[in-house]
Every structure is written in C-alpha cells, then in structure tokens.
Amino acid sequence: MNRNTGMNAGQIIGTMNGMQVFGLDIAKHVFQLHTVNMGTGEIVNAQIKRAKVLAHFANHAPCLVAIEACGGAHHWARELSKLGHTVRLLHAKIVRPFVSGNKTDATDARAIWLAVQQPGVKFVGTKTAMHQATLTLHRQRELLMKIRIMQTNALRSLLYEFGATFAKGKRALFKDIEATLEGLAHTLPQLVRDSLREQVVDRVCRH
C-alpha cells in the first residue's frame, strides 16, 4: 500500500509492481540508501558500508533497487539481482533534475528514488561480466594505440628541435632514427640519446 511521505503529489509512491523502492547511491566505501517504510510511512535515510550492502539486502524481501549508472553500477546490479531483487539503472541526466538543495549522498539517493518512479523513464540495461570484460579489452587496446601515437609524435617533435626531420609514417621514423641519433652525437649528450633509443626499442617491442 502506498503511503503519504510528506512529498508533493505525483512523487508519493514508494512501491512499484508491489515491491518496495530503494534509491541507492553507490560509492567507494559508504553507500547511501533512501526508501520509505511501507508499514509506517517513515522516510528512511541510511548509510551502509560497502562490505555490508549485500548482507543488508539479503535479509530483505524482494524489492526494486534503483542505482545511477555510474562506475561500479553494473557490478552491483548483477550482485543484487542474484539475491532476487529487481535492479534499475538510471542515466545521470534522468536523476539530476530531482536533486534538491545541496548535493549530498542523501539528496542523491532521494533523487534516484524519485526518478525511478516517474512514468516513461528509460533504464540502462545491465551489462554481463563478459560484456564488460570485452569492453575492457577494447578500451585497453584503444588506450595503447593512443599512447603509441603520442610516443611517436613526441619522438619526432623532440628531435625536430635539434634539426632532425623524418618522412611521414612510423616506418620511416624507426628506419632512420638510429642514424639520426648517431648524427647528433656531438649535439645530444649520450644520456639523452640512450633514453630516446630505449623509447624506440620499447615502442618496437610493443608493436
């Protein structure tokens, strides 16, 4: 049964599909929970340590837990789902309009609780662990490619300061860089040339 929680009309809900609604603001160490006790109508704002979150919900009847789709949200969605709860992930732009007053963990949890109960809200699908693992590989590869390009451009730029130029392309750079370093033996200290050589060797080995 829905209870009057003292909020404006249209926000006084508290249950969805017969399940009690929880707004959960996740963090690194302490989570913030917002809900309404459907027996007494009492508004509940509570902090829960990360290590005790699953234990808290394990002892609770099946409920609907709303979480903002941020870092770690998919992990918690999977874990809470294993306990028999329904989890809804919300995009930050959906939650933001419901944050009232100063932004705190408590107001964020309340905003999540309110946002999930609005009609027509679109949810973010929960990714499986395998899906996230695959995305991780793609992101790692993308990052490595950026690092390689940055390193190649940096070598060109550093040596250009000493009058050295190279043809376009990484092949041309790696083909001519040793001869270029030797040609700069009287300009660049040995320590600098050795450092640049290490970068080239490291770059070639990674490639």
C-alpha positions in Angstrom: 0.0 0.0 0.0 1.3 3.4 -0.9 1.9 5.8 2.0 2.0 9.6 2.2 5.6 10.5 2.8 5.1 14.3 3.0 6.3 14.9 -0.5 4.5 16.6 -3.4 1.7 14.9 -5.2 3.0 12.7 -8.0 6.1 11.8 -6.0 4.3 10.0 -3.2 4.7 6.5 -4.5 7.1 4.2 -2.6 6.2 0.9 -4.4 6.5 -0.4 -8.0 4.8 -3.6 -9.1 4.2 -4.4 -5.4 7.8 -4.0 -4.5 9.3 -1.5 -2.1 11.5 1.0 -3.9 15.0 1.8 -2.7 17.3 4.6 -4.1 20.9 3.5 -3.7 23.8 6.0 -4.1 26.9 3.9 -4.5 30.4 5.0 -3.7 33.9 3.5 -2.9 33.3 2.9 0.8 30.0 4.1 2.1 26.6 3.8 0.3 23.6 6.0 0.9 20.1 4.4 0.9 16.8 6.1 0.6 13.4 4.4 1.0 10.1 4.6 2.7 8.9 2.1 5.3 5.7 1.0 3.8 4.3 -0.1 7.1 4.8 3.1 9.0 5.3 5.7 6.2 8.6 6.7 7.8 11.3 8.1 5.4 14.5 6.1 5.8 17.9 7.6 5.0 20.7 5.3 6.0 24.4 4.9 5.3 25.7 1.4 4.7 29.3 0.4 4.5 30.2 -1.2 1.2 31.0 -4.6 2.8 27.6 -4.8 4.4 25.4 -3.8 1.4 24.7 -7.4 0.2 24.1 -8.6 3.7 21.5 -5.8 4.2 19.6 -6.7 1.0 20.0 -10.5 1.5 17.7 -10.2 4.6 15.1 -8.1 2.7 12.1 -9.2 0.8 12.4 -8.9 -3.0 12.4 -5.2 -3.8 13.2 -2.7 -6.5 16.6 -1.1 -6.2 17.4 2.0 -8.3 21.1 2.9 -8.9 22.6 5.7 -11.0 24.5 4.2 -13.9 28.0 5.2 -12.8 31.2 3.3 -12.1 30.5 0.0 -10.4 26.8 0.2 -11.0 26.7 -2.8 -13.3 28.6 -4.9 -10.8 26.1 -4.1 -8.0 23.2 -4.6 -10.3 24.4 -8.1 -11.0 25.0 -8.9 -7.3 21.7 -7.6 -6.1 19.9 -9.4 -8.9 21.4 -12.6 -7.7 19.6 -12.0 -4.3 16.3 -11.9 -6.1 15.8 -8.1 -6.3 14.9 -6.1 -9.3 17.5 -3.5 -10.2 17.0 -0.5 -12.4 20.0 1.6 -13.6 19.3 5.2 -14.4 21.2 7.6 -16.6 22.6 10.6 -14.6 20.7 13.1 -16.7 17.4 11.5 -15.5 18.4 11.7 -11.9 19.8 15.2 -11.9 16.5 17.2 -12.1 15.4 15.5 -8.8 18.4 16.6 -6.8 17.1 19.3 -4.5 19.2 21.6 -2.3 22.9 21.0 -1.7 24.3 17.9 -3.5 25.0 15.3 -0.9 24.9 11.5 -0.8 21.5 11.7 0.9 20.0 14.0 -1.7 21.4 11.9 -4.5 19.8 8.7 -3.1 16.5 10.5 -2.7 16.8 11.8 -6.3 17.4 8.3 -7.5 14.4 7.0 -5.5 12.2 9.7 -7.1 13.5 9.4 -10.6 12.9 5.7 -11.0 9.3 6.1 -10.1 8.5 8.6 -12.8 6.3 7.4 -15.7 8.1 6.7 -19.0 11.6 6.5 -17.5 14.0 4.7 -19.7 16.5 2.4 -18.0 20.1 1.5 -18.8 20.5 -2.2 -19.5 22.7 -4.2 -17.1 25.8 -5.5 -18.7 27.0 -9.0 -18.0 30.5 -9.6 -16.7 31.6 -11.0 -20.0 30.2 -8.0 -21.9 32.1 -5.6 -19.6 35.3 -7.7 -19.9 35.1 -7.5 -23.7 34.6 -3.7 -23.5 37.6 -3.5 -21.2 39.8 -5.2 -23.8 38.6 -2.8 -26.5 39.3 0.2 -24.2 42.8 -1.1 -23.3 43.6 -1.5 -27.0 42.3 2.0 -27.8 44.4 3.4 -25.0 47.6 1.6 -26.1 47.1 2.9 -29.6 46.8 6.4 -28.4 49.9 6.0 -26.3 51.9 4.7 -29.3 50.8 7.6 -31.5 51.6 10.1 -28.7 55.0 8.5 -28.2 55.8 8.5 -31.9 54.8 12.1 -32.3 56.8 13.1 -29.2 60.0 11.5 -30.7 59.5 13.4 -33.9 58.9 16.6 -32.0 61.9 16.2 -29.7 64.3 15.5 -32.5 62.9 18.3 -34.7 64.2 20.7 -32.0 67.7 19.6 -33.0 67.1 19.9 -36.7 66.2 16.3 -37.5 63.3 15.6 -39.8 61.7 12.3 -40.9 59.4 11.2 -43.7 55.8 10.5 -42.8 54.8 7.3 -41.2 56.2 5.3 -38.2 58.2 3.0 -40.5 60.3 5.9 -41.8 60.8 7.1 -38.2 62.0 3.8 -36.9 64.1 3.2 -40.0 66.1 6.5 -39.8 66.1 7.3 -36.1 69.2 5.4 -35.2 71.2 7.1 -38.0 69.7 10.4 -36.8 70.8 9.8 -33.2 74.3 9.0 -34.4 74.4 12.1 -36.4 73.5 14.1 -33.3 76.3 12.6 -31.3 78.1 15.9 -31.0 74.8 17.8 -30.1 72.9 15.5 -27.8 74.5 14.0 -24.6 74.9 10.3 -24.6 72.4 10.0 -21.7 69.7 11.7 -23.9 70.4 9.6 -26.9 70.3 6.4 -24.9 67.0 7.4 -23.4 65.5 8.0 -26.8 66.8 4.7 -28.0 65.1 3.0 -25.1 61.8 4.6 -26.1 62.3 3.3 -29.7 63.1 -0.2 -28.6 60.2 -0.3 -26.2 57.9 1.0 -28.9 59.1 -1.6 -31.5 58.8 -4.4 -28.9 55.2 -3.5 -28.1 54.3 -3.2 -31.7 
